[in-house]
């Protein structure tokens, strides 16, 4: 009896291969043939599942986002059974900094995809992110929750601070990638701004 193929598992296998190759060569240089070789499957199989390079890249980005979500979850579990707003915000921001191989690949590919989608019509035709405001809304909600609990000053503009924190994290992530600053210095800057926003006893 022939072995039943798990199609989602096969797609994930190909997406992981894409992430590995793109992490080494850069997203712009990756072809479907490269991904097939990395995954140990035929080019025809990659084309069967994804049809075009653009569809493969988009699926790879979604897969990468799922891995990022799992990374945030792991940080939250490490913070304890009931992490407060500050610990949750910190986990989300720190998870996106390229401080190890996995987070470096996430930041590199995520940034590369966004830049490529500006000039590539096929990529631009697909939604870059299903919910582009998800992180902003999440951090804003956490800051509003902290505000209601008296953990941050009532005059703090929660959404403005959320936008600032996310933009600063993304920019510092790029500066780490290009060697302008160390992960430690970026974490220190983030900690400084969180200390400014939250009261000293907030967690």
DAURTA-V66976 format. One record per residue. N is the residue number from 1. PHI is phi in radians with two decimals (NA if undefined). PSI is psi in radians with two decimals (NA if undefined). D_FIRST is the distance of its C-alpha to the first C-alpha in Angstrom with 2 decimals. Layout:
BEGIN
[[N;PHI;PSI;D_FIRST] [N;PHI;PSI;D_FIRST]]
END
This chain:
BEGIN
[[1;NA;2.23;0.00] [2;-1.17;2.56;3.82] [3;-1.20;2.34;6.52] [4;-1.30;2.31;8.85] [5;-1.55;2.25;12.17] [6;-1.57;1.82;15.32] [7;-1.17;-0.66;17.84] [8;-1.16;-0.66;20.87] [9;-1.13;-0.69;19.93] [10;-1.18;-0.72;19.53] [11;-1.08;-0.73;22.88] [12;-1.12;-0.67;24.47] [13;-1.05;-0.76;23.40] [14;-1.21;-0.69;25.09] [15;-1.10;-0.70;28.06] [16;-1.10;-0.68;28.59] [17;-1.11;-0.74;28.69] [18;-1.01;-0.81;31.23] [19;-1.07;-0.73;33.34] [20;-1.13;-0.82;33.44] [21;-1.13;-0.81;34.45] [22;-1.13;-0.59;36.91] [23;-1.13;-0.51;38.41] [24;-1.53;-0.75;39.24] [25;-1.81;-0.31;40.22] [26;1.68;2.49;41.26] [27;-1.10;-0.63;39.50] [28;-1.13;-0.44;41.54] [29;-1.65;-0.05;40.35] [30;-1.49;2.30;36.58] [31;-2.00;2.88;34.59] [32;-1.11;-0.54;30.97] [33;-1.17;-0.68;30.54] [34;-1.07;-0.76;31.90] [35;-1.16;-0.72;29.47] [36;-1.06;-0.77;26.46] [37;-1.11;-0.72;27.76] [38;-1.15;-0.66;28.38] [39;-1.39;-0.25;24.93] [40;1.30;0.56;23.33] [41;-2.24;3.03;21.63] [42;-1.40;2.71;22.69] [43;-1.05;-0.67;25.65] [44;-1.04;-0.64;23.72] [45;-1.19;-0.74;21.31] [46;-1.06;-0.75;24.43] [47;-1.18;-0.56;25.98] [48;-1.09;-0.75;23.00] [49;-1.42;-0.55;23.39] [50;-2.16;-0.23;27.18] [51;1.14;-0.94;28.68] [52;-2.26;2.80;31.99] [53;-1.09;-0.65;33.45] [54;-1.08;-0.74;35.40] [55;-1.16;-0.64;32.38] [56;-1.12;-0.79;30.84] [57;-1.10;-0.72;34.18] [58;-1.15;-0.75;34.53] [59;-1.12;-0.69;31.13] [60;-1.08;-0.67;32.01] [61;-1.14;-0.74;35.31] [62;-1.09;-0.72;33.76] [63;-1.11;-0.71;31.44] [64;-1.11;-0.69;34.57] [65;-1.12;-0.68;36.45] [66;-1.08;-0.70;33.84] [67;-1.15;-0.66;34.26] [68;-1.12;-0.75;38.03] [69;-1.04;-0.72;37.86] [70;-1.13;-0.63;36.02] [71;-1.14;-0.74;38.71] [72;-1.09;-0.77;41.46] [73;-1.03;-0.71;39.84] [74;-1.13;-0.70;39.79] [75;-1.12;-0.70;43.46] [76;-1.16;-0.71;44.35] [77;-1.10;-0.63;42.72] [78;-1.21;-0.39;44.71] [79;-1.42;-0.13;47.85] [80;2.14;-3.13;47.68] [81;-1.31;-0.49;46.69] [82;-2.43;1.25;48.95] [83;-1.13;2.44;49.84] [84;-1.40;-3.09;52.75] [85;-1.03;-0.73;53.20] [86;-1.13;-0.82;54.42] [87;-1.07;-0.62;51.59] [88;-1.22;-0.79;49.06] [89;-1.05;-0.77;50.78] [90;-1.08;-0.73;51.02] [91;-1.09;-0.75;47.32] [92;-1.13;-0.78;46.39] [93;-1.22;-0.79;48.89] [94;-1.18;-0.54;48.25] [95;-1.11;-0.43;44.48] [96;-1.60;-0.14;45.11] [97;-1.34;2.38;47.45] [98;-1.36;1.38;45.98] [99;-1.80;-0.15;46.78] [100;-2.57;-3.10;43.63] [101;-1.10;-0.75;40.84] [102;-1.17;-0.81;38.62] [103;-1.24;-0.51;41.57] [104;-1.10;-0.79;43.01] [105;-1.12;-0.72;39.87] [106;-1.02;-0.88;39.88] [107;-1.14;-0.75;43.53] [108;-1.07;-0.86;43.28] [109;-1.26;-0.68;40.37] [110;-1.10;-0.78;41.65] [111;-1.15;-0.74;45.10] [112;-1.10;-0.73;43.83] [113;-1.10;-0.77;41.78] [114;-1.11;-0.69;44.81] [115;-1.21;-0.76;47.09] [116;-1.11;-0.60;44.78] [117;-1.22;-0.26;44.36] [118;-1.23;-0.63;48.15] [119;-1.95;-0.22;48.23] [120;-1.71;1.95;44.72] [121;-1.10;-0.64;44.63] [122;-1.17;-0.70;40.84] [123;-1.24;-0.70;40.59] [124;-1.12;-0.46;43.62] [125;-1.24;-0.31;42.05] [126;-1.74;2.60;39.50] [127;-1.16;2.18;40.79] [128;-1.08;-0.78;41.31] [129;-2.34;2.34;40.94] [130;-1.02;-0.72;39.82] [131;-2.30;1.50;42.74] [132;-1.11;-0.36;45.24] [133;-1.71;0.17;47.71] [134;-1.03;-0.85;45.35] [135;-1.15;-0.75;46.70] [136;-1.05;-0.79;50.27] [137;-1.14;-0.67;49.99] [138;-1.13;-0.83;48.46] [139;-1.18;-0.69;51.21] [140;-1.03;-0.79;53.88] [141;-1.07;-0.71;52.74] [142;-1.16;-0.69;52.86] [143;-1.19;-0.66;56.34] [144;-1.16;-0.67;57.52] [145;-1.09;-0.76;56.22] [146;-1.13;-0.65;58.13] [147;-1.12;-0.75;61.18] [148;-1.14;-0.45;61.15] [149;-1.61;0.03;61.04] [150;1.35;0.36;63.94] [151;-1.59;-0.24;61.95] [152;-2.37;2.81;63.03] [153;-1.11;2.48;66.26] [154;-1.11;-0.42;66.61] [155;-1.42;-0.09;67.76] [156;-1.19;2.30;64.52] [157;-1.50;1.80;62.76] [158;-1.02;-0.83;59.17] [159;-1.19;-0.69;57.43] [160;-1.09;-0.74;59.65] [161;-1.14;-0.67;58.95] [162;-1.09;-0.81;55.19] [163;-1.06;-0.75;55.33] [164;-1.11;-0.78;57.49] [165;-1.12;-0.76;55.26] [166;-1.19;-0.73;52.08] [167;-1.15;-0.71;53.90] [168;-1.13;-0.72;55.49] [169;-1.11;-0.77;52.21] [170;-1.09;-0.75;50.55] [171;-1.17;-0.74;53.59] [172;-1.19;-0.55;53.84] [173;-1.06;-0.76;50.16] [174;-1.12;-0.69;50.89] [175;-1.15;-0.52;53.99] [176;-1.21;-0.78;51.94] [177;-1.01;-0.71;49.49] [178;-1.56;0.04;52.40] [179;1.46;0.23;54.21] [180;-1.26;-0.63;57.12] [181;-2.47;2.88;56.77] [182;-1.59;2.76;54.92] [183;-0.98;-0.66;52.45] [184;-1.08;-0.72;55.09] [185;-1.21;-0.63;57.75] [186;-1.14;-0.76;55.49] [187;-1.09;-0.67;54.64] [188;-1.09;-0.72;58.38] [189;-1.14;-0.78;59.18] [190;-1.06;-0.76;56.63] [191;-1.06;-0.71;57.99] [192;-1.01;-0.79;61.49] [193;-1.27;-0.61;60.67] [194;-1.18;-0.64;58.87] [195;-1.11;-0.60;61.93] [196;-1.20;-0.63;64.09] [197;-1.43;-0.82;62.15] [198;-1.61;2.65;61.46] [199;-1.24;2.76;64.07] [200;-1.02;-0.50;64.17] [201;-1.65;0.12;62.68] [202;-1.32;2.52;59.73] [203;-2.29;NA;56.22]]
END
